[in-house]
Amino acid sequence: IADLIDAGTSAPDKNYVHNQIASSSSWVVTHNLNKFPSVTVVDSAGTHVNGNITHNSINQTTITFISNGTPSPFSGKAFFN
């Protein structure tokens, strides 16, 4: 029990929201979170979208969208946490 951290004194987890305004099938996002975050993507209508996530570094991620072997450009948001 002595090794447990009081949840009230720990730092909150970092997060970042990326707005992709220009339609693109590949989003390169510099999030500067200093970690390999989980990523959730929604299109401009708010619909969940699956993409190929590549963590280039602990501060940058590339998300690529392909449908039926063809690049699928769109705009939307990516949530990093």
C-alpha positions in Angstrom: 0.0 0.0 0.0 2.9 2.4 0.7 3.9 2.2 -3.0 0.6 3.5 -4.2 0.5 7.0 -5.6 -2.3 9.3 -4.4 -4.4 10.0 -7.5 -5.0 13.5 -6.3 -1.3 14.4 -6.4 -0.2 12.8 -9.7 0.1 14.9 -12.8 -2.7 14.7 -15.4 -1.9 12.8 -18.6 -1.0 14.9 -21.6 -3.2 15.1 -24.7 -3.4 16.9 -28.0 -6.1 17.6 -30.6 -5.0 18.0 -34.2 -7.3 19.8 -36.6 -6.7 18.7 -40.2 -8.3 21.5 -42.3 -6.9 20.6 -45.7 -8.1 17.2 -47.1 -5.2 14.8 -47.2 -4.7 11.0 -47.2 -1.6 11.3 -45.0 -1.5 13.5 -41.9 1.9 14.2 -40.3 1.2 15.5 -36.8 3.7 16.9 -34.4 2.0 16.5 -31.0 5.0 17.1 -28.7 3.6 14.8 -26.0 7.0 13.1 -25.5 5.4 9.7 -25.7 3.8 7.2 -28.1 0.1 8.2 -27.7 -3.0 6.4 -28.6 -4.8 8.0 -31.5 -8.5 8.4 -32.4 -9.6 10.0 -35.7 -12.9 11.5 -36.8 -13.8 13.0 -40.1 -15.4 16.5 -40.5 -18.8 14.9 -39.9 -17.6 13.4 -36.6 -17.6 9.8 -37.9 -14.8 7.5 -36.5 -12.2 6.7 -39.1 -9.6 4.0 -39.1 -6.1 4.8 -40.4 -2.6 3.3 -40.3 -0.8 4.9 -37.4 3.0 5.2 -37.6 4.9 6.8 -34.6 7.8 8.6 -36.3 9.1 9.6 -32.9 7.8 10.3 -29.4 6.7 13.7 -30.7 5.5 13.0 -34.2 2.9 10.6 -35.8 1.9 9.9 -39.4 -1.7 8.7 -40.0 -2.4 7.3 -43.5 -5.8 6.6 -44.9 -6.3 4.1 -47.7 -9.6 2.6 -48.9 -9.7 -0.4 -51.3 -6.0 0.3 -52.1 -6.6 3.9 -53.0 -5.5 6.9 -50.9 -8.6 8.5 -49.2 -8.1 12.2 -48.5 -10.4 14.0 -46.0 -10.3 16.5 -43.3 -11.2 16.1 -39.6 -9.6 15.7 -36.2 -7.1 13.4 -34.5 -7.2 13.0 -30.7 -3.9 12.0 -29.1 -3.6 10.8 -25.5 
